[in-house]
Amino acid sequence: MASIAIRVAGQRLKEIDHYERILRSQGFARIAGVDEAGRGALAGPLIAAAVILPPGFEVDGLEDSKVLTRNRREELFARVMAGGAAVSVSRATPSRIDRRGLHRTNLFLLRKALRGLDPGPDFILADGFPLGRLPLPSLGVRKGDAVTASVAAASIVAKVTRDRIMDRYHRRFPVYGFETNRGYGTRRHWDALVEHGPCEIHRRSFNGVASPRGAHNGDPAEEGS
């Protein structure tokens, strides 16, 4: 189904639930936001989450998960899990990403998370681009995890879920620093890859991971914590 365009007056959205309120006024009752975490990481799973927030949900504090502190993300995660009308999470292993490719796997996971919602949505908001091959209207929102409440909630659920997984992997593979870099290509992570080689949760199809010596230019990546 073709995406529905929403006309928004002004250049800046003042309320993070602006899109949801417009859609509800147009008759859509169950609006799902969907987002992923771990797309650019060198190691660990890719996680997608879909969230439907009920009318009246307290949206204060909802924001792109990457700009929140860890403690704040945990607080908001608990609020969304307790108060969300529906929450669904899907996961892809590094080996699946290596076999199927990152973009293809990402789209599969986002759709899978949406299919797991109960009750299901009647409109979908996605971060960045609309999802095709869905029997529902959808809208891709630029920086959706920063300006759309349901996408921000999905971003937080995906990020916290993945961080907890990476904490467990850190206990198994402490040399890579997963407790802080979350599998992203920081200087410490690349140095560990050069010294120890990849472990079982590394994405070997990513540039330089399978043969890291000399592949990294030395510029530190953004920390994933």
C-alpha positions in Angstrom: 0.0 0.0 0.0 1.3 3.5 -0.8 2.6 5.6 2.0 0.4 8.3 3.4 1.8 11.8 3.5 1.2 13.9 6.6 1.3 17.6 6.3 3.0 19.3 9.2 2.9 23.1 9.6 6.2 24.7 10.5 9.8 23.6 10.4 10.1 22.2 13.9 7.9 19.7 15.8 7.4 20.9 19.3 5.8 17.7 20.7 7.4 14.2 20.1 3.9 12.7 19.8 2.9 15.1 17.1 2.7 12.5 14.3 0.8 10.1 16.5 -1.8 12.8 17.4 -2.2 13.7 13.7 -2.7 10.1 12.8 -5.2 9.5 15.5 -7.2 12.5 14.4 -7.3 10.8 10.9 -8.8 7.6 12.4 -5.8 5.4 13.1 -6.0 3.9 16.5 -2.9 1.7 16.8 0.2 3.4 15.5 3.4 1.3 15.6 6.9 2.7 15.6 9.8 0.5 14.5 13.5 0.9 14.7 16.7 -1.2 15.0 19.9 -1.2 17.1 23.4 -2.4 16.2 23.3 -1.8 12.4 26.8 -0.5 12.2 28.5 -2.7 14.8 31.3 -5.1 14.0 30.1 -7.7 16.5 26.9 -8.8 18.1 23.3 -9.2 17.0 21.1 -6.8 15.1 18.0 -6.1 17.1 14.7 -4.6 15.9 11.8 -3.5 18.0 8.3 -2.4 17.3 6.1 -0.5 19.8 2.5 0.7 19.9 2.0 3.4 22.6 -1.6 3.8 23.9 -3.3 7.2 23.9 -2.3 9.1 27.0 1.0 7.4 27.4 3.5 9.8 29.2 5.9 10.7 26.4 8.0 13.1 28.4 11.7 12.1 28.1 11.3 9.9 25.1 14.2 10.6 22.7 16.6 8.9 20.3 18.2 6.2 22.5 21.7 7.2 21.4 21.5 10.6 23.1 20.2 9.3 26.5 22.3 8.1 29.4 22.3 4.5 30.2 20.3 5.0 33.4 17.7 7.1 31.6 17.4 4.5 28.8 16.8 1.8 31.4 14.1 3.9 33.1 12.3 4.6 29.8 12.7 1.0 28.8 10.8 -0.1 31.9 8.1 2.5 31.3 7.6 1.4 27.7 7.5 -2.3 28.6 5.0 -1.7 31.4 2.8 0.8 29.7 3.1 0.1 25.9 0.0 -1.3 24.3 2.2 -3.8 22.4 5.9 -4.4 22.2 7.7 -6.9 19.9 11.5 -7.6 19.5 13.3 -9.6 16.8 16.9 -10.6 16.6 19.4 -11.6 13.9 22.7 -13.3 14.7 26.0 -12.2 13.1 26.1 -15.4 11.0 22.7 -14.5 9.5 23.9 -11.0 8.7 27.0 -12.5 7.0 24.9 -14.9 5.0 22.0 -12.6 4.0 23.6 -9.1 4.1 23.0 -6.3 6.5 20.3 -4.3 4.6 18.3 -7.4 3.7 18.5 -8.7 7.3 17.6 -5.3 8.7 14.4 -5.1 6.6 13.4 -8.7 7.5 13.8 -7.9 11.2 11.8 -4.7 11.1 8.9 -6.5 9.4 9.2 -9.5 11.8 9.0 -7.2 14.8 5.9 -5.5 13.3 4.3 -8.9 12.7 4.9 -9.8 16.3 2.8 -7.0 17.7 -0.5 -8.1 19.4 -2.7 -6.3 18.8 -1.4 -5.4 15.4 -1.0 -1.9 14.1 -3.1 0.0 11.6 -0.4 2.5 10.7 3.4 2.2 10.8 6.0 4.9 11.5 9.6 4.0 10.6 12.9 5.7 11.1 14.2 7.1 7.9 12.3 5.3 5.2 8.9 3.6 4.8 8.9 -0.2 4.8 7.6 -1.8 1.6 5.8 -5.1 1.2 3.4 -4.4 4.1 -0.4 -4.5 3.9 -0.6 -1.3 5.9 0.0 2.4 5.4 3.4 3.5 6.5 5.5 6.7 6.7 9.2 7.0 6.9 10.2 9.9 9.1 13.6 11.5 8.9 15.3 11.2 12.3 12.1 9.5 13.5 13.7 8.2 16.7 14.2 11.9 17.7 10.9 13.4 16.6 8.3 10.5 16.8 7.3 9.0 20.2 6.6 5.5 19.0 9.8 5.3 17.0 11.8 6.7 20.0 10.2 4.1 22.2 11.2 1.3 19.7 14.7 2.8 19.6 15.0 2.6 23.4 13.7 -1.0 23.5 16.0 -2.2 20.8 19.0 -0.4 22.3 18.5 -1.6 25.9 17.8 -5.2 24.7 21.0 -5.2 22.6 23.1 -3.6 25.4 22.1 -6.3 27.8 23.1 -9.0 25.3 26.4 -7.3 24.7 27.0 -7.2 28.5 26.7 -11.0 28.6 29.0 -11.3 25.6 31.5 -9.1 27.4 31.7 -11.6 30.2 32.6 -14.3 27.6 34.9 -12.2 25.5 36.3 -9.4 27.7 39.3 -8.5 25.6 37.2 -6.6 23.0 35.6 -4.1 25.4 32.0 -4.9 24.5 30.8 -3.5 27.9 31.6 0.0 26.5 31.8 -0.2 22.7 28.8 -2.5 22.3 30.6 -4.1 19.3 31.2 -0.9 17.4 34.6 -0.2 15.9 36.4 1.9 18.6 40.1 2.0 18.7 40.2 -0.5 21.6 38.0 -2.9 19.7 40.2 -2.7 16.5 43.3 -3.1 18.6 41.9 -6.2 20.2 40.9 -7.6 16.8 44.4 -7.1 15.5 45.9 -8.9 18.5 43.3 -11.7 19.1 41.4 -11.9 15.8 37.6 -12.1 15.6 35.5 -14.2 18.0 32.3 -16.1 17.2 30.1 -13.1 17.4 32.0 -10.9 15.0 30.5 -10.1 11.6 33.1 -11.4 9.4 31.6 -10.0 6.2 32.2 -6.5 7.5 35.3 -4.7 6.0 38.5 -5.7 7.8 36.9 -7.9 10.5 38.0 -11.2 9.2 41.6 -9.9 8.5 41.9 -6.9 10.8 45.7 -6.4 10.6 46.2 -3.1 8.7 42.5 -2.7 7.9 41.8 0.0 10.5 42.9 3.6 10.0 43.2 4.3 13.7 40.3 6.7 14.0 38.1 5.9 17.0 34.5 5.2 16.4 31.7 6.5 18.6 31.3 4.5 21.8 28.1 2.4 21.9 27.3 2.8 25.6 
